[in-house]
Amino acid sequence: MAMGKNIRVLRDIKARHGVQANEVARRAYLFVARNETLPPQVRHQAQLQLNSFGKYTRPTTVKNRCTETGRGRGIISEFGLCRFQFRLKALRGELNGVQKASW
Amino acid sequence: MSAALPSRLAALTRLRCSIFQTSYNPAGIRTGAKYLRARLRGPSVVKYYPQELNLAEIARKYPELEIVDEIEEQRLIDVEEKKKRGKGAPKKAKTKADSRRINRKR
């Protein structure tokens, strides 16, 4: 079961590790920046710090891609597969509890 | 039934906060508490792609095992062979003019 580890997947993995590494620091700055009880100067400084974080530390750069092919669209999030891989696997009976509809 | 006084309602809220250990914030000022309250997403975010065995990674981690990646070895041999026959990768362009197709020597 070899996953198509193309550059987009590798970039996404990089982003995921970056997000994990910087999450606590980002949260702390977010808390300060969004806290209205703190002086505006402090909040502004915190916001500047937040802006200085790298691209691959933001949670929004993380995209759930197909774990089989790396496709970025048409992902069925419950299985982490794109729609075609989902169909193939479901028909092969590799997904528990998934059945082809028929009525 | 008479409506409760606002001051009495505020007192009730304050008492409720002290009992349930929540912060009393009648004006609804943003305290940023939600960023501290939310769970950390990093651990689950990292686990999205299934882990798989990677021979090159293992070889890099434990050099004392002296693992030989045969596919990689063969690839390097093939590259050398191609270079000998003049079929290697082209030189990296040094200037902008180099990267233009027309200026390139055939």
Backbone of each chain as ProteinMPNN parsed JSONL, in Angstrom:
{"seq_chain_A": "MAMGKNIRVLRDIKARHGVQANEVARRAYLFVARNETLPPQVRHQAQLQLNSFGKYTRPTTVKNRCTETGRGRGIISEFGLCRFQFRLKALRGELNGVQKASW", "coords_chain_A": {"N_chain_A": [[0.863, -1.206, 0.0], [1.369, 1.583, -1.154], [1.64, 4.984, -0.658], [0.927, 7.732, -2.761], [3.284, 9.867, -2.525], [3.435, 12.792, -3.312], [4.731, 16.112, -4.061], [2.915, 17.883, -2.982], [1.704, 16.521, -0.937], [3.948, 16.105, 0.68], [4.541, 18.72, 1.343], [2.286, 19.32, 2.79], [2.602, 17.602, 4.953], [4.846, 18.739, 6.075], [3.757, 21.192, 6.822], [1.966, 20.307, 8.746], [3.64, 19.336, 10.763], [4.929, 21.695, 11.411], [2.816, 23.202, 12.403], [2.188, 21.757, 14.683], [4.521, 22.095, 16.172], [4.574, 24.811, 16.724], [2.254, 25.415, 17.974], [1.574, 25.94, 20.709], [2.927, 28.313, 21.337], [1.771, 30.033, 19.491], [-0.868, 30.015, 20.374], [-0.574, 31.279, 22.837], [0.208, 33.86, 22.072], [-2.048, 34.532, 20.623], [-3.954, 34.585, 22.626], [-3.084, 36.831, 24.097], [-3.259, 38.819, 22.151], [-5.946, 38.907, 21.524], [-7.14, 39.598, 23.827], [-9.125, 41.795, 25.406], [-8.839, 43.094, 27.782], [-6.24, 43.722, 28.203], [-3.552, 46.163, 27.755], [-3.592, 48.195, 24.77], [-1.144, 48.497, 23.419], [0.401, 46.283, 24.139], [-1.188, 44.261, 23.134], [-1.0, 44.83, 20.434], [1.704, 44.38, 19.957], [1.766, 41.637, 20.379], [0.192, 40.822, 18.262], [1.82, 41.544, 16.135], [3.896, 39.76, 16.557], [2.537, 37.402, 16.056], [2.105, 37.718, 13.351], [4.635, 37.37, 12.432], [5.178, 34.711, 12.375], [5.992, 31.742, 10.526], [4.943, 30.551, 7.243], [4.258, 27.855, 7.255], [3.302, 27.352, 9.799], [0.812, 27.974, 10.376], [-2.446, 26.917, 11.164], [-4.286, 26.943, 9.109], [-2.979, 26.366, 6.769], [-2.858, 23.712, 6.606], [-4.087, 20.983, 4.866], [-6.475, 18.543, 4.346], [-5.62, 15.817, 2.575], [-5.998, 13.193, 0.106], [-5.227, 10.089, 1.469], [-4.317, 7.99, 0.004], [-3.772, 8.732, -2.685], [-3.087, 11.407, -2.641], [-4.656, 13.363, -3.652], [-6.325, 16.535, -3.656], [-8.939, 17.366, -3.741], [-12.433, 16.578, -3.323], [-12.495, 14.929, -1.049], [-13.441, 12.454, 1.18], [-13.982, 12.954, 4.334], [-14.28, 11.325, 6.529], [-12.985, 8.989, 5.931], [-10.641, 9.842, 4.893], [-10.059, 9.723, 2.221], [-10.035, 10.206, -1.34], [-12.829, 10.641, -3.566], [-12.818, 8.699, -5.574], [-10.932, 6.752, -4.768], [-12.178, 6.049, -2.47], [-14.464, 4.795, -3.469], [-13.3, 2.63, -4.843], [-12.071, 1.222, -2.757], [-14.248, 0.706, -1.135], [-15.784, -0.951, -2.758], [-14.095, -3.091, -2.899], [-14.42, -3.97, -0.414], [-12.922, -3.078, 1.729], [-13.491, -1.12, 3.488], [-14.918, -0.855, 6.52], [-18.317, -1.409, 7.209], [-19.304, -0.04, 5.054], [-21.43, 0.035, 2.345], [-22.639, -0.67, -0.9], [-25.25, 1.278, -2.121], [-28.533, 0.099, -2.67], [-31.76, -0.188, -3.801]], "CA_chain_A": [[0.0, 0.0, 0.0], [2.26, 2.745, -1.222], [0.915, 6.23, -0.867], [1.552, 8.651, -3.7], [3.788, 11.006, -1.744], [3.899, 13.842, -4.204], [5.24, 17.29, -3.357], [1.839, 18.544, -2.222], [1.56, 15.764, 0.316], [5.139, 16.371, 1.505], [4.375, 20.085, 1.858], [1.242, 19.26, 3.815], [3.199, 16.961, 6.134], [5.7, 19.774, 6.649], [2.876, 22.161, 7.488], [1.393, 19.675, 9.938], [4.654, 19.315, 11.824], [5.133, 23.091, 11.816], [1.668, 23.611, 13.225], [2.305, 21.128, 16.001], [5.667, 22.64, 16.904], [4.368, 26.215, 17.105], [0.875, 25.622, 18.399], [1.455, 26.513, 22.06], [3.365, 29.711, 21.263], [0.742, 30.772, 18.747], [-2.03, 30.156, 21.26], [-0.252, 32.278, 23.859], [0.135, 35.178, 21.424], [-3.454, 34.765, 20.286], [-4.627, 34.958, 23.88], [-2.726, 38.215, 24.433], [-3.718, 39.742, 21.117], [-7.416, 38.99, 21.492], [-7.631, 39.9, 25.172], [-9.467, 43.221, 25.437], [-8.524, 43.692, 29.086], [-4.829, 44.105, 28.215], [-3.326, 47.442, 27.073], [-3.535, 48.05, 23.309], [0.234, 48.349, 22.928], [0.79, 44.879, 24.347], [-1.944, 43.451, 22.169], [-0.444, 45.086, 19.107], [2.983, 43.651, 19.89], [1.453, 40.208, 20.24], [-0.302, 40.612, 16.898], [3.0, 41.595, 15.257], [4.588, 38.478, 16.738], [1.736, 36.392, 15.362], [2.317, 37.876, 11.915], [6.002, 36.994, 12.065], [5.293, 33.251, 12.259], [6.151, 31.292, 9.153], [3.769, 30.107, 6.494], [3.879, 26.478, 7.6], [2.959, 27.207, 11.211], [-0.601, 28.333, 10.528], [-3.313, 25.742, 11.002], [-5.083, 26.998, 7.878], [-2.24, 25.832, 5.628], [-3.027, 22.256, 6.605], [-5.231, 20.552, 4.057], [-6.652, 17.094, 4.336], [-5.518, 15.275, 1.23], [-6.268, 11.758, 0.043], [-4.087, 9.359, 2.026], [-3.856, 7.022, -0.984], [-3.253, 9.34, -3.914], [-2.662, 12.78, -2.421], [-5.58, 14.305, -4.287], [-6.755, 17.551, -2.704], [-10.367, 17.674, -3.822], [-13.345, 15.449, -3.254], [-12.058, 14.039, 0.017], [-14.456, 12.051, 2.152], [-13.102, 13.173, 5.491], [-14.39, 10.225, 7.486], [-12.032, 7.941, 5.549], [-9.408, 10.47, 4.416], [-9.814, 9.248, 0.856], [-10.771, 10.939, -2.368], [-14.075, 9.926, -3.869], [-12.593, 7.513, -6.4], [-10.292, 5.74, -3.925], [-13.227, 5.591, -1.553], [-15.303, 3.857, -4.214], [-12.541, 1.409, -5.101], [-11.878, 0.482, -1.508], [-15.548, 0.239, -0.652], [-16.203, -2.084, -3.582], [-13.237, -4.219, -2.528], [-14.812, -4.385, 0.935], [-11.872, -2.738, 2.694], [-14.004, -0.124, 4.44], [-15.919, -1.511, 7.354], [-19.626, -0.779, 7.345], [-19.701, 0.708, 3.854], [-22.112, -0.864, 1.427], [-23.202, 0.014, -2.054], [-26.69, 1.442, -1.93], [-29.372, -0.57, -3.655], [-33.127, -0.31, -3.308]], "C_chain_A": [[0.884, 1.235, 0.0], [1.45, 3.994, -1.525], [1.667, 7.076, -1.873], [2.025, 9.885, -2.972], [4.325, 12.054, -2.705], [4.255, 15.079, -3.382], [4.149, 17.96, -2.518], [1.607, 17.843, -0.892], [2.727, 16.072, 1.248], [5.032, 17.76, 2.139], [3.336, 20.096, 2.989], [1.778, 18.632, 5.099], [4.091, 17.969, 6.856], [4.857, 20.785, 7.432], [2.322, 21.584, 8.782], [2.398, 19.647, 11.086], [4.932, 20.727, 12.324], [4.027, 23.585, 12.727], [1.801, 23.032, 14.624], [3.408, 21.782, 16.825], [5.375, 24.035, 17.448], [3.01, 26.483, 17.744], [0.776, 26.349, 19.739], [1.831, 27.997, 22.037], [2.32, 30.563, 20.561], [-0.481, 31.025, 19.621], [-1.791, 31.253, 22.283], [-0.356, 33.681, 23.268], [-1.298, 35.524, 21.065], [-4.224, 35.237, 21.511], [-4.35, 36.418, 24.216], [-3.341, 39.174, 23.425], [-5.225, 39.936, 21.14], [-8.013, 39.379, 22.84], [-7.868, 41.404, 25.3], [-9.123, 43.885, 26.768], [-7.064, 44.133, 29.164], [-4.638, 45.427, 27.458], [-3.118, 47.237, 25.565], [-2.128, 47.846, 22.769], [0.7, 46.895, 23.009], [0.103, 43.997, 23.317], [-1.373, 43.608, 20.769], [0.875, 44.332, 18.921], [2.747, 42.159, 19.657], [0.981, 39.905, 18.82], [0.868, 40.625, 15.905], [3.785, 40.292, 15.34], [3.855, 37.372, 15.979], [2.0, 36.469, 13.863], [3.691, 37.394, 11.49], [6.186, 35.479, 11.989], [5.339, 32.854, 10.791], [4.852, 30.784, 8.555], [3.283, 28.733, 6.972], [3.664, 26.295, 9.096], [1.489, 27.525, 11.444], [-1.472, 27.115, 10.31], [-4.081, 25.759, 9.685], [-4.315, 26.494, 6.666], [-2.354, 24.314, 5.539], [-4.272, 21.907, 5.806], [-5.312, 19.038, 4.104], [-6.64, 16.604, 2.896], [-5.78, 13.77, 1.285], [-5.032, 10.998, 0.542], [-3.56, 8.308, 1.049], [-3.135, 7.71, -2.14], [-2.738, 10.758, -3.722], [-3.549, 13.802, -3.093], [-6.159, 15.261, -3.253], [-8.24, 17.831, -2.707], [-11.185, 16.402, -3.715], [-12.931, 14.434, -2.214], [-13.251, 13.722, 0.912], [-13.733, 11.955, 3.489], [-13.15, 12.022, 6.478], [-13.357, 9.137, 7.212], [-10.704, 8.523, 5.101], [-9.049, 10.046, 3.009], [-10.549, 10.137, -0.131], [-11.903, 10.04, -2.853], [-13.836, 8.645, -4.676], [-11.944, 6.394, -5.587], [-11.296, 5.176, -2.922], [-14.082, 4.524, -2.226], [-14.574, 2.526, -4.423], [-12.427, 0.559, -3.841], [-13.189, -0.089, -0.996], [-15.997, -0.978, -1.445], [-15.363, -3.319, -3.276], [-13.557, -4.727, -1.123], [-13.762, -4.086, 1.978], [-12.324, -1.701, 3.712], [-15.143, -0.756, 5.226], [-17.215, -0.702, 7.378], [-20.053, 0.034, 6.147], [-20.25, -0.28, 2.838], [-22.601, -0.066, 0.235], [-24.718, 0.067, -1.891], [-27.452, 0.73, -3.038], [-30.77, -0.696, -3.077], [-34.113, -0.351, -4.431]], "O_chain_A": [[1.112, 1.85, 1.041], [0.693, 4.06, -2.493], [2.896, 7.136, -1.849], [1.272, 10.845, -2.811], [5.536, 12.181, -2.884], [4.099, 15.091, -2.161], [4.433, 18.536, -1.468], [1.35, 18.476, 0.132], [2.538, 16.274, 2.447], [5.379, 17.956, 3.304], [3.493, 20.786, 3.996], [1.449, 19.076, 6.199], [4.093, 18.047, 8.085], [5.201, 21.176, 8.548], [2.219, 22.282, 9.791], [2.046, 19.903, 12.238], [5.145, 20.937, 13.519], [4.274, 24.298, 13.7], [1.563, 23.715, 15.621], [3.251, 21.998, 18.027], [5.871, 24.403, 18.513], [2.658, 27.63, 18.02], [-0.022, 27.275, 19.884], [1.149, 28.83, 22.634], [2.024, 31.679, 20.989], [-1.054, 32.114, 19.607], [-2.678, 32.057, 22.568], [-0.933, 34.58, 23.88], [-1.715, 36.676, 21.189], [-5.034, 36.161, 21.441], [-5.264, 37.161, 24.576], [-3.88, 40.216, 23.797], [-5.721, 41.014, 20.811], [-9.232, 39.478, 22.985], [-6.92, 42.189, 25.301], [-9.118, 45.112, 26.864], [-6.686, 44.845, 30.094], [-5.464, 45.779, 26.615], [-2.542, 46.236, 25.139], [-1.926, 47.124, 21.792], [1.305, 46.36, 22.08], [0.714, 43.114, 22.714], [-1.274, 42.641, 20.013], [1.126, 43.731, 17.877], [3.427, 41.516, 18.857], [1.323, 38.87, 18.247], [0.908, 39.832, 14.964], [4.277, 39.783, 14.333], [4.476, 36.52, 15.345], [2.107, 35.447, 13.184], [3.899, 37.047, 10.327], [7.247, 35.011, 11.577], [4.795, 33.543, 9.928], [3.836, 30.613, 9.229], [2.084, 28.48, 7.08], [3.83, 25.188, 9.609], [0.976, 27.372, 12.552], [-1.255, 26.359, 9.363], [-4.486, 24.705, 9.193], [-4.921, 26.218, 5.63], [-1.993, 23.71, 4.529], [-5.355, 22.45, 6.029], [-4.311, 18.345, 3.918], [-7.525, 16.928, 2.103], [-5.784, 13.16, 2.354], [-3.919, 11.248, 0.079], [-2.463, 7.785, 1.246], [-2.032, 7.319, -2.522], [-2.011, 11.262, -4.578], [-3.227, 14.99, -3.103], [-6.45, 14.868, -2.123], [-8.755, 18.463, -1.785], [-10.7, 15.302, -3.978], [-13.0, 13.227, -2.448], [-13.975, 14.62, 1.343], [-12.98, 11.015, 3.746], [-12.176, 11.766, 7.185], [-12.906, 8.449, 8.128], [-9.733, 7.785, 4.942], [-7.874, 10.011, 2.643], [-11.563, 10.748, 0.205], [-11.925, 8.839, -2.584], [-14.534, 7.646, -4.503], [-12.342, 5.234, -5.69], [-11.265, 3.995, -2.577], [-14.386, 3.487, -1.636], [-15.136, 1.451, -4.214], [-12.654, -0.65, -3.858], [-13.243, -1.211, -0.492], [-16.53, -1.931, -0.876], [-15.843, -4.448, -3.375], [-13.048, -5.761, -0.69], [-13.704, -4.758, 3.008], [-11.62, -1.434, 4.686], [-16.177, -1.135, 4.676], [-17.206, 0.518, 7.545], [-21.064, 0.733, 6.207], [-19.622, -1.289, 2.518], [-22.941, 1.109, 0.373], [-25.373, -0.926, -1.577], [-27.052, 0.761, -4.202], [-30.951, -1.245, -1.991], [-35.317, -0.452, -4.192]]}, "seq_chain_B": "MSAALPSRLAALTRLRCSIFQTSYNPAGIRTGAKYLRARLRGPSVVKYYPQELNLAEIARKYPELEIVDEIEEQRLIDVEEKKKRGKGAPKKAKTKADSRRINRKR", "coords_chain_B": {"N_chain_B": [[-47.096, 38.298, 39.069], [-44.049, 39.773, 39.77], [-41.481, 41.543, 37.983], [-38.008, 40.801, 38.24], [-35.56, 42.846, 39.849], [-32.937, 44.559, 38.047], [-30.525, 44.835, 39.407], [-30.693, 42.836, 41.271], [-30.684, 40.622, 39.628], [-28.126, 40.802, 38.554], [-26.634, 40.35, 40.836], [-27.366, 37.764, 41.307], [-26.205, 36.486, 39.095], [-23.533, 36.95, 39.652], [-23.216, 35.484, 41.965], [-23.756, 32.956, 40.984], [-21.564, 32.629, 39.31], [-19.517, 32.525, 41.184], [-20.124, 30.19, 42.47], [-19.985, 28.191, 40.473], [-17.464, 28.547, 39.591], [-16.82, 30.171, 37.349], [-15.727, 32.938, 35.328], [-16.774, 36.225, 36.147], [-18.277, 38.202, 33.94], [-19.933, 40.568, 32.976], [-20.166, 42.521, 30.973], [-19.434, 41.227, 28.747], [-16.83, 41.264, 27.736], [-14.102, 40.547, 25.57], [-11.9, 38.117, 26.487], [-10.089, 36.44, 25.504], [-10.068, 33.898, 26.401], [-10.996, 31.668, 25.121], [-9.024, 30.783, 23.455], [-7.25, 29.632, 25.116], [-8.754, 27.701, 26.276], [-9.463, 25.909, 24.312], [-8.74, 22.689, 22.917], [-5.471, 21.335, 22.153], [-4.557, 21.037, 18.799], [-2.501, 19.98, 17.419], [-1.315, 17.275, 17.902], [-3.277, 15.484, 16.8], [-3.458, 16.491, 14.267], [-0.986, 15.949, 13.148], [-1.095, 13.224, 12.947], [-2.512, 12.511, 10.671], [-1.793, 11.399, 8.066], [-1.16, 7.982, 7.35], [1.451, 6.185, 9.0], [4.286, 4.926, 7.335], [6.652, 2.394, 6.361], [9.918, 3.382, 5.578], [12.644, 2.778, 3.742], [14.957, 4.278, 3.175], [14.884, 6.213, 5.15], [15.211, 4.694, 7.48], [17.748, 3.681, 7.044], [19.193, 6.013, 7.172], [18.828, 6.725, 9.775], [19.893, 4.644, 11.34], [22.939, 4.151, 10.795], [24.749, 2.203, 11.433], [23.687, -0.24, 10.863], [24.065, -0.714, 8.222], [22.378, -0.832, 5.897], [21.439, -1.587, 2.604], [19.958, 0.115, 0.062], [18.612, -1.178, -2.58], [17.172, -0.358, -4.823], [17.62, 2.387, -4.904], [20.411, 2.375, -5.209], [20.623, 1.242, -7.731], [19.398, 3.215, -9.217], [21.2, 5.349, -8.975], [23.371, 4.244, -10.316], [22.265, 4.063, -12.858], [21.938, 6.784, -13.453], [24.579, 7.614, -13.602], [25.401, 6.145, -15.804], [23.833, 7.318, -17.787], [24.872, 9.887, -17.804], [27.387, 9.405, -18.82], [26.761, 8.806, -21.424], [26.047, 11.23, -22.294], [23.48, 12.001, -21.651], [22.621, 13.194, -19.385], [21.195, 15.289, -16.745], [20.507, 18.706, -17.619], [22.776, 21.522, -17.252], [22.481, 23.789, -14.516], [20.886, 26.918, -14.941], [22.759, 29.904, -14.987], [22.412, 32.625, -15.406], [19.713, 34.909, -16.254], [19.367, 34.969, -18.954], [20.316, 32.514, -19.74], [18.321, 30.796, -19.018], [16.396, 31.189, -20.859], [14.829, 29.703, -23.613], [15.514, 30.035, -26.315], [18.088, 31.022, -26.424], [19.604, 28.946, -25.706], [22.188, 26.54, -26.296], [22.168, 23.933, -28.629]], "CA_chain_B": [[-45.663, 38.032, 39.203], [-43.278, 40.996, 39.524], [-40.183, 41.333, 37.333], [-36.89, 40.951, 39.169], [-34.753, 44.05, 39.639], [-31.666, 44.261, 37.352], [-29.427, 44.688, 40.37], [-30.841, 41.513, 41.876], [-30.268, 39.643, 38.617], [-26.657, 40.859, 38.481], [-26.129, 39.686, 42.044], [-27.583, 36.325, 41.097], [-25.181, 36.023, 38.147], [-22.235, 36.948, 40.328], [-23.234, 34.339, 42.885], [-23.679, 31.745, 40.159], [-20.178, 32.527, 38.851], [-18.661, 32.109, 42.297], [-20.421, 28.786, 42.791], [-19.527, 27.288, 39.414], [-16.071, 28.894, 39.275], [-16.637, 30.8, 36.051], [-15.389, 34.346, 35.558], [-17.919, 37.131, 36.056], [-17.966, 39.111, 32.834], [-21.269, 40.996, 32.549], [-20.112, 43.339, 29.759], [-19.093, 40.364, 27.617], [-15.53, 41.665, 27.168], [-13.33, 39.399, 25.061], [-10.728, 37.887, 27.32], [-9.19, 35.508, 24.832], [-10.031, 32.629, 27.139], [-11.325, 30.527, 24.256], [-7.793, 30.259, 22.847], [-6.599, 28.788, 26.122], [-9.654, 26.604, 26.628], [-9.558, 24.93, 23.222], [-7.724, 21.625, 22.988], [-4.392, 21.469, 21.179], [-4.914, 20.216, 17.64], [-1.274, 19.469, 16.799], [-1.131, 15.82, 17.911], [-4.154, 14.787, 15.864], [-3.169, 16.986, 12.913], [0.216, 15.265, 12.656], [-1.368, 11.794, 12.739], [-3.474, 12.311, 9.582], [-1.309, 10.415, 7.087], [-0.684, 6.775, 8.034], [2.896, 5.972, 9.005], [4.705, 3.784, 6.533], [8.08, 2.103, 6.453], [10.716, 4.011, 4.549], [13.964, 2.165, 3.86], [15.989, 5.319, 3.184], [14.84, 6.87, 6.454], [15.786, 3.77, 8.466], [19.189, 3.615, 6.78], [19.786, 7.274, 7.633], [18.738, 6.767, 11.243], [20.811, 3.662, 11.917], [23.996, 3.87, 9.809], [25.531, 1.033, 11.841], [23.08, -1.458, 10.309], [24.576, -0.813, 6.852], [21.318, -1.269, 4.988], [21.649, -1.16, 1.214], [18.707, 0.315, -0.677], [19.014, -1.632, -3.915], [16.507, 0.45, -5.854], [18.342, 3.656, -4.944], [21.726, 2.096, -5.775], [20.437, 1.04, -9.172], [19.061, 4.515, -9.803], [22.44, 6.116, -9.072], [24.149, 3.635, -11.399], [21.63, 4.459, -14.116], [22.226, 8.198, -13.674], [25.974, 7.689, -14.045], [25.413, 5.617, -17.175], [23.23, 8.332, -18.657], [25.813, 11.008, -17.894], [28.47, 8.971, -19.712], [26.253, 8.85, -22.784], [25.634, 12.602, -22.585], [22.03, 12.125, -21.489], [22.361, 13.635, -18.016], [20.377, 16.495, -16.558], [21.22, 19.889, -18.092], [23.376, 22.401, -16.243], [21.599, 24.806, -13.955], [21.101, 28.22, -15.575], [23.401, 30.863, -14.082], [21.812, 33.949, -15.628], [18.351, 34.863, -16.754], [19.428, 34.692, -20.394], [20.527, 31.081, -19.892], [17.094, 30.039, -18.821], [15.524, 31.346, -22.025], [14.998, 28.526, -24.475], [16.082, 30.362, -27.63], [19.521, 31.273, -26.291], [20.325, 27.738, -25.325], [22.862, 25.803, -27.364], [21.655, 22.576, -28.772]], "C_chain_B": [[-44.88, 39.294, 38.866], [-41.935, 40.655, 38.912], [-39.073, 41.592, 38.332], [-36.093, 42.198, 38.821], [-33.446, 43.677, 38.928], [-30.523, 44.045, 38.325], [-29.463, 43.311, 41.028], [-30.368, 40.424, 40.906], [-28.744, 39.598, 38.505], [-26.043, 40.14, 39.664], [-26.25, 38.175, 41.899], [-26.501, 35.761, 40.174], [-23.823, 35.922, 38.823], [-22.128, 35.738, 41.259], [-23.063, 33.034, 42.122], [-22.234, 31.517, 39.7], [-19.276, 32.025, 39.969], [-18.896, 30.638, 42.636], [-19.806, 27.861, 41.749], [-18.126, 27.621, 38.913], [-15.889, 29.335, 37.825], [-16.372, 32.281, 36.293], [-16.611, 35.221, 35.306], [-17.592, 38.2, 35.03], [-19.275, 39.633, 32.253], [-21.253, 41.787, 31.248], [-19.771, 42.507, 28.53], [-17.81, 40.781, 26.942], [-14.771, 40.425, 26.725], [-12.056, 39.256, 25.882], [-9.735, 36.941, 26.657], [-9.144, 34.144, 25.489], [-10.27, 31.438, 26.225], [-10.09, 29.935, 23.599], [-7.031, 29.378, 23.827], [-7.433, 27.549, 26.417], [-9.627, 25.506, 25.569], [-8.434, 23.902, 23.331], [-6.65, 21.893, 21.936], [-4.641, 20.508, 20.019], [-3.695, 19.525, 17.041], [-1.155, 17.954, 16.773], [-2.007, 15.089, 16.906], [-3.891, 15.23, 14.43], [-1.99, 16.231, 12.312], [-0.095, 13.819, 12.266], [-2.21, 11.502, 11.497], [-3.017, 11.256, 8.568], [-0.787, 9.186, 7.809], [0.827, 6.637, 7.916], [3.229, 4.795, 8.095], [6.22, 3.629, 6.6], [8.81, 2.734, 5.274], [12.159, 3.544, 4.714], [15.063, 3.217, 3.988], [16.065, 5.992, 4.558], [15.503, 6.0, 7.528], [17.295, 3.726, 8.31], [19.887, 4.863, 7.299], [19.834, 7.305, 9.165], [19.744, 5.832, 11.897], [21.902, 3.322, 10.904], [24.79, 2.622, 10.154], [24.955, -0.267, 11.28], [23.566, -1.735, 8.892], [23.544, -1.427, 5.912], [21.609, -0.73, 3.587], [20.293, -1.082, 0.522], [18.992, 0.014, -2.145], [18.406, -0.787, -5.018], [17.25, 1.772, -6.034], [19.721, 3.484, -5.571], [21.637, 1.984, -7.295], [20.164, 2.365, -9.862], [20.328, 5.347, -9.996], [23.334, 5.584, -10.191], [23.6, 4.091, -12.748], [21.949, 5.907, -14.463], [23.644, 8.359, -14.206], [26.102, 7.236, -15.499], [24.914, 6.658, -18.165], [24.184, 9.489, -18.861], [26.928, 10.673, -18.869], [28.032, 9.071, -21.162], [25.773, 10.255, -23.17], [24.143, 12.825, -22.455], [21.658, 12.587, -20.07], [21.476, 14.869, -17.958], [21.173, 17.711, -17.028], [21.772, 20.705, -16.942], [22.361, 23.42, -15.771], [21.921, 26.162, -14.598], [21.683, 29.206, -14.574], [22.774, 32.251, -14.193], [20.41, 33.78, -16.179], [18.335, 34.489, -18.239], [19.599, 33.198, -20.647], [19.22, 30.31, -19.852], [16.118, 30.22, -19.977], [15.843, 30.275, -23.061], [15.764, 28.834, -25.734], [17.607, 30.482, -27.544], [20.326, 30.008, -26.032], [20.963, 27.053, -26.524], [22.312, 24.393, -27.425], [22.795, 21.57, -28.686]], "O_chain_B": [[-45.037, 39.833, 37.77], [-41.318, 39.643, 39.245], [-39.175, 42.487, 39.17], [-35.966, 42.563, 37.652], [-32.9, 42.601, 39.172], [-29.661, 43.192, 38.112], [-28.428, 42.704, 41.304], [-29.741, 39.443, 41.306], [-28.144, 38.53, 38.38], [-25.059, 39.413, 39.523], [-25.37, 37.416, 42.305], [-25.947, 34.693, 40.436], [-23.067, 34.973, 38.617], [-21.098, 35.069, 41.327], [-22.335, 32.135, 42.543], [-21.737, 30.391, 39.695], [-18.384, 31.208, 39.741], [-17.973, 29.931, 43.04], [-19.176, 26.862, 42.096], [-17.658, 27.047, 37.93], [-14.938, 28.933, 37.155], [-16.744, 32.821, 37.335], [-17.379, 34.987, 34.373], [-16.702, 39.021, 35.254], [-19.692, 39.208, 31.176], [-22.221, 41.737, 30.489], [-19.81, 43.007, 27.406], [-17.686, 40.676, 25.721], [-14.787, 39.393, 27.396], [-11.241, 40.176, 25.953], [-8.662, 36.679, 27.2], [-8.281, 33.324, 25.173], [-9.811, 30.331, 26.505], [-10.074, 28.761, 23.228], [-6.269, 28.496, 23.43], [-6.904, 26.491, 26.76], [-9.752, 24.323, 25.885], [-7.329, 24.21, 23.777], [-6.893, 22.592, 20.952], [-4.903, 19.322, 20.224], [-3.833, 18.594, 16.247], [-0.914, 17.388, 15.706], [-1.539, 14.174, 16.228], [-4.072, 14.456, 13.49], [-1.986, 15.91, 11.124], [0.544, 13.254, 11.379], [-2.592, 10.352, 11.283], [-3.764, 10.33, 8.25], [-0.046, 9.317, 8.783], [1.41, 6.932, 6.873], [2.526, 3.785, 8.093], [6.958, 4.58, 6.854], [8.375, 2.633, 4.127], [12.816, 3.872, 5.702], [15.98, 3.076, 4.796], [17.146, 6.3, 5.06], [16.252, 6.494, 8.371], [18.036, 3.732, 9.294], [21.01, 4.802, 7.798], [20.766, 7.846, 9.76], [20.374, 6.188, 12.893], [21.803, 2.304, 10.219], [25.435, 2.037, 9.284], [25.651, -1.281, 11.225], [23.487, -2.868, 8.417], [23.813, -2.413, 5.226], [21.977, 0.433, 3.416], [19.576, -2.077, 0.411], [19.543, 0.847, -2.864], [19.05, -0.528, -6.034], [17.483, 2.221, -7.156], [20.162, 4.32, -6.36], [22.449, 2.543, -8.033], [20.648, 2.607, -10.968], [20.516, 5.972, -11.04], [23.969, 6.351, -10.915], [24.35, 4.453, -13.654], [22.201, 6.23, -15.624], [23.889, 9.132, -15.132], [26.804, 7.846, -16.305], [25.492, 6.853, -19.234], [24.296, 10.017, -19.968], [27.369, 11.521, -19.645], [28.84, 9.387, -22.035], [25.174, 10.449, -24.228], [23.593, 13.736, -23.074], [20.529, 12.394, -19.618], [21.067, 15.414, -18.983], [22.391, 17.749, -16.854], [21.307, 20.601, -15.807], [21.495, 23.857, -16.529], [23.089, 26.508, -14.775], [21.181, 29.341, -13.458], [22.625, 32.958, -13.197], [19.976, 32.68, -16.521], [17.435, 33.798, -18.718], [19.096, 32.669, -21.638], [19.038, 29.314, -20.552], [15.127, 29.497, -20.074], [17.008, 29.992, -23.338], [16.569, 28.024, -26.192], [18.324, 30.097, -28.468], [21.553, 29.998, -26.124], [20.385, 26.986, -27.609], [22.033, 23.76, -26.407], [22.564, 20.365, -28.784]]}, "name": "protein", "num_of_chains": 2, "seq": "MAMGKNIRVLRDIKARHGVQANEVARRAYLFVARNETLPPQVRHQAQLQLNSFGKYTRPTTVKNRCTETGRGRGIISEFGLCRFQFRLKALRGELNGVQKASWMSAALPSRLAALTRLRCSIFQTSYNPAGIRTGAKYLRARLRGPSVVKYYPQELNLAEIARKYPELEIVDEIEEQRLIDVEEKKKRGKGAPKKAKTKADSRRINRKR"}
